[in-house]
Amino acid sequence: MAKIAKKISGVLAILLIIAALILLSTSLVVTREDEYTLIKQFGKIERIVDKAGLSFKVPFIEITQTIPKQIQFYDMPESDVITMDKKTMVADSYVLWRVSDPLVFAQTLNSSVILAETRIDTTVYNAMKNVISSLSQAQVISGRDGELDQAFMDNIGDTMTNYGITLISVETKHLDLPSGNKSAVFDRMISERAQMAATYTAEGESEAQKIHNATDKEVAISISNAETQAARIVAEGEAEYMRILSEAYSDTERSEFYTFIRSLEAARASLTGANKTLILSEESPIAQIFYQID
């Protein structure tokens, strides 16, 4: 009997150890660095563990559920959007998001990442439609330096905080024309740019011609004024020359002196070539000057 009792006590001890281990394993909660742990009792959230490590729960009564804490990547499917000038474009984007309030996330979306991505898809797509519908196709094509993505974020605002979600960014991978429309649209844009270039060229040539005509007019006026002034100066010089000659010849002594000088200049001008001999007759005006010298 003692042996049987001893065996029974041994078995009970083993069962108790196993039960204790099971109880301990169902009581321990392991929370990883990249997740939140929700502890629920009868479907109601009792508490949220947001730090990595071990914690405890009431076994068999409380249950756990995890929510991702790290940044999530959602690749949106391609979708059509329509511009202000009623042109269809194909948008392909992705969203970076994370759970910022696990309690609200669990209450509104039942802690489901799939439901969260469905809500994100609807919200972001509506924002893209609102923004692109306010822009022309040319503005959408040329506005690819981050302005569109920021406009999407501004249009969304803090809407997703109602679901405990923070949108980090909306990035456009591809925003282009439908394949069948690309050639026609690009040809039209090239034609429009060529017309604009021709207009600018014609305006520039017209402005250049105006400047050229104005310059020619200014040059002609300047030359005419210069010629008038030159003629006036020449006339004044000749008048002064005649006045000086008149004064000189009005005085007998000066008249003889000027006559003498002018005769010498005339004689010097006649001495050309290698022969420097000057032969004058008595009747020559130049010879008369020498005869008159006392």
Buried (B, 14 or more C-beta within 10 A) or exposed (E): EEEEEEEEEEEEEEEEEEEEEEEEEBBEBEBEEEBBBBBBEEEEBEBBBEEEEEBEBEBEEBBBBBBBBEEBEBEBEEBEBEBEEEBEBBBBBBBBBBBBBBBBBBEBBEBEBEBBBEBBBEBBBBBBBBBBEEBBBBBBBEBEEEEBBEBBBEBBEEBBEEBBBBBEBBEBEEBBBEEEBEEEBEEEBEEEEEEEEEEEEEEEEEEEEEEEEEEEEEEEEEEEEEEEEEEEEEEEEEEEEEEEEEEEEEEEEEEEEBBBEEBEEEBEEEEEEEEEEEEBEEEBEBBEBEEEEE
